[in-house]
Amino acid sequence: MATTVKTVVATGASSGLGFHVIKHLLSQTSQPYNFILGARDVSRTQNAYRAAFPESGSLAPHSLEILPLELSDLKTVKRFADQTLEKLGEKQQGIDYLLLNAGITNGAGTEKPGPGGSKWCEALVVNHLSQHYLTHLLLPALLRSDRTDTTDSESRIVVVSSGAIRRVTDPSTLEKDLLAGSGKDGDTVYAETKFVQLLGAHWWRRKLKETRCKVVAVSPGLIPGTGIGRGSGMVLSMEMKDAKSVEEGAQSILRAFMRDDFPEDPDRIFLTSWGEWWDSDTIGKTLDKELQDRWCPEKEEVEAEEGLKGL
């Protein structure tokens, strides 16, 4: 019997961790995948994947499509989602895995106006709001598999988070720290936007609890090789305690694709880089449902607040 093709839609797969995750899946042939990747520079990303497989001539049994996506511009998020749904409709496919990996640490972004007129700093728009909006837009394809009752029909949202969320001790400061023009430093902004992103993962877990779509957050660990510290003031090196290679970080993310030993406590959705499910006490501040609702607007609310209505 032929193996069913699984579809992976991903952000942040042009380089670094996301690139290594997709490259690993492309290198095996037992499970065919249909990849749709969003990239700021489509040509450069295409060349990177060609260079990774120079002698293959073909990526068979897989297919790979790279579409333009600029996460600081929610208009391109909408266009990327529309193109993705159109291509999936042509193939009569849903989404099996939505990988939300893109992230920035641009502290300088808090010193200038928000992208596209947003009241929020660029890091919040990229690390949370745009990918939260993308999930809304792609939800019909994520839930296509709900039409059957087989285990294989499950879909999964994989949110690449960070242990930096533990540095947020007072969530009441998020409202002012993450505004455009707040002037907060990159280290603080990164931790706070990843905290908000994790609020989003919990929000989607609650929203989708009666469906066959799972939500998993995962920390790849401290990965200096991705260049994540650029523009933030953070200085990272492989000499730091617990530092891991890009390949090790990618393997952590791949575990989030495959693990199905979910804890009985539905709030324990965060998979650590050492392969354990973090307990509720460690991620306790992100379990506040009112806080989740505050930072996770419905699709129509995003469009109204960010000036996207009518597009």
Secondary structure, 3 states (H helix, E strand, C coil): CCCCCEEEEEECCCCHHHHHHHHHHHHCCCCCEEEEEEECCHHHHHHHHHHHCCCCCCCCCCEEEEEECCCCCHHHHHHHHHHHHHHHHHHCCCCCEEEECCCCCCHHHHHCCCHHHCCECHHHHHHHHHHHHHHHHHHHHHCHHHHCCCHHHCEEEEEECCHHHHHCCCHHHHHHHCECCCCCCHHHHHHHHHHHHHHHHHHHHHHCCCCCEEEEEECCCECHHHCCCCCCCCCCCCCCCCECCHHHHHHHHHHHHHCCCCCCCCCCCEECCCCCECCCCCCHHHHCHHHHHHHCCCHHHHHHHCCCCCC
